[in-house]
């Protein structure tokens, strides 16, 4: 991987997966996965503008990294959830968050008030563009545990 690649968490994760040859094993990992923020980038099938690293391609979505802006544009907002027939409103922290630009064959499980998709699920893989844990939300973690 070139040393000039910009990056934060997702780039760092991708470098580790490549360096220690973990990527292929995780592509075939059958247990439930919850990827938040940088995690959804690694799980996405496509990353706008390319990605200087390894993608697991487990979710049929296109994401754009840091799409909401820099650290100072980070924000919290209500997230409207519909997950396996259950509805909830949770608080999410969007910190240099990616944005889901295109949705393929996945279930949409979370949206912002304006309808923007911020969470998807495919089988036992859940991807969120936000951090629920920072605001003390446990909804998605509970759902992950039920998948196990």
N, C-alpha and C positions, 0 to 999 in steps of 0.2 A: 504494500500500500504506500503511495507517495507520502512523503513527509509534509507536503504543503497542504494537505487536506484540512479544511476547517473542521471544527467539530466539538461537540459536547458529549453527552452521555451515549447517544446512539452510535457515534463514530467510535468511541472507546469500546463499547460492547462489541461492535463488529470486529474491531482489531483483536480483541481477546478471543472471539470465536474463531477467527482465522489463524492467529498465532498458535493456539492450542488445539487446532483441528477439531473443534467442537460443533461447528456448524452443521455438518452432514448428520451427525447423531441427533441434533435437536430438530432437524427437518423431519426425522422419523420418530421423534418422541411422541408417544401415544397418550400420555397422561394429560390432564387438563392444564391449561396455561392461561394466566391473566397477564396481559402486557399493557402497562400504563405509560403514556407519554413516549419516552424513547423506546419502550417495549413494543408499542404498536408500529413504530417505524421498522423495527426488525422483523415484525410479523407480516408486514404488507407485501403484497405481490409486486407492487410497483411504487417507486419513489420518484416524485417529480424532480427533474434536474439531475437525476442520477444519484448514486450513493457510493462513497469511496470504501465500500466494504461488503460484508456478507449479509444477505437478507434471507430469512427463513421461508418467505413466500407462503405462509400458512393462512393468510386472510386475503380474499379476492377484493382488494381495495387499492386505490392510489392515494398516497399521502404526500403532503408537502411539509418539509421540515421547517420548524420555527416560523410557521405561517402567520402567527398572530403578532410577530415582532420580537424585539429584544426583551431582555429581562424586565425593563421598566414598563413594558406593555403587558406584563403578566396580570392576571385577574382571577377573581372567583366569581362563579355564577351558579344559578340553579340549573340542574340537569334533569330533564324529564325522561323517566325510564319506563320502558315496557319490556319486561324480561320474562319469558315463559308464562305469559298471561298475568303476571303481577305488575302493577303500576306503582311508581313511587317518584318522589322528587328528592334528589340528593344535591348536596353542594359539592362542586368540583373546583379544584385549583388548576388553572391553565398557566403553566410556567414555561415560557418559551416553547409553547405547545405546538405539535404538528396539527395539521388540518386534514380531514378526510376530503379529498377532492372528487373521488369517483368511487361508487359502490357497485360491486359485482354481485356474485352469488354468496351473500352473507345476510344474516338477519340484523336489521338495525335495532339496537336495544337502548340507545340513549341519544337525545337531541337537546339542543338549546331551545330557548323560547321561540326563536325565529325559524325553527325547523332544521337548523344545521345539524348534520349527523356528527356525533362525538363519541359514539360507542357502537361496536358491532360484535357479532358472535357467529362462529361457524363451527358446528359440532361442539367440541369441548374447548375451543379456543375463544377467549374473550379479549377484545382490544379496545382500549379507551384512550382518548387523546388528552385526558386530564388525570389529575391525581386525586382520587377520593380519600386516600388515607391522610392527607395533609389537613383536611377539614374534619377529620374524625368519622367519616362515613365508612360503614362496613358492609353495605348492601352487596357490592360486587365480590367482596372477599367471602361473604357467606355463600353466595351462589357458586363460587369456585369450589368451596369445600363440599357443597352438595354434589358437584360433578365428580368429585373424587370418590 
